[in-house]
């Protein structure tokens, strides 16, 4: 559980950094931070195991795909980004609840 909580905290931190980068229109940096958040979520879910890992896998894949788009300068939409930030936050929070973490992703939406 300790490793799951540590990776959960990393996922939260990277999601926050991604939102900050997005707000500054540093899209490549936001993409990097989203991919790091996905990695943290995947690692935390791996330590938690079973159903938690399966539940997080789709969000991890979607977030990595968006992170790659942002980091490489590929085409993306604001709606796509907003949906991913929301889904990532929900997935991080759900995992946190399963592992007993009191830390939650803020309901922040990426800056317009």
N, C-alpha and C positions, 0 to 999 in steps of 0.2 A: 504493500500500500504506500509505503514511503516513496518509492520510485514513481508510482502512478501519480501521487500528489505533486511531486517535483516537476514531472513532465506536464501535468495539468497547469501548473503555475507558469511554465514556459509558454505553453499555448496561449494562455491569457495575455501574457506580456507581448508576445509577437502579434497577436490580433490587435492590441491597442496601438502598437507601433505602426502596424499596417494602416490603421485608420488615420493616425497622425500624418503619415506619409501621403496618404490619399488626399487629405485635407490641404496639404501643401502642393498638391499636383505633382508629387514625385512618384509617378506611377510605376516606374521600374523598381523603386525601393519598396513600394507597397506590395508589388508582386513577390519580391523576395521575402518580405515579412509574412505574407499570407502562406507561402510555401513552408516557412519555418513554423508557423502556427499549426499547419496541417501535420507536420512532422511531430510536433509536440503532442498533438491530439492522438495521432496514431501510436506513438510510444506509450502514452498514458493508458490508452485503451488496451494495448498489448499487455501491459503489466496487470491491468484489471481482468483481462481475459474474457473468454466466452462471448456471451450476448453483447456485452459492452463493445467489444472489438468489432463485432459484426455491425452493430448500430452505427459506429463511427466511420466505417469504411467508405460509404458513399459520399459523405461530407468531405472526407480526406481527399478522395479522387477529384471531386468537383473543385475543391479549393486549390489543389495543385494545378489543375488545368487552367483555372483563372489566373493563378499566380504566374504560370508560364506565359500566358497571354500578355499580362501587364509587364512582366519583366522583359519580354522580347519585343514589345511594341506592336503586337498583333491587334486585331480589331476586337473590341469589347464594347458593351453598352453600360450605361450607368445603372440601369435596372438590374442587369446581370451582377454587377458588383454589389449593389445593395442587398440583393437576395442572398448572395454568398456570405456577406458579413453577417446577416441575420441567421442563416443556417449554421454557420460556423459557431456563432455565439450560443445558439440553442444546443448544439452538439457538445460543446465544451461544458455548458451548464449541466446537461444531462449526465455526462460522465462524472463531473464533480459531485453531483448528488449521489451517484452510485458508489463513489470511493470515500464519501464522507467529508469532502472539502467544503468549506464555507465560502470560498472565493468564487465569484461569479463574473461572467463577462458583462460588461456594461451594455445597456441597451443602445449604445451609440450607433448612429448610422454614419457611414462615411460622409465626409463633407461634400456638399453638393457639387 
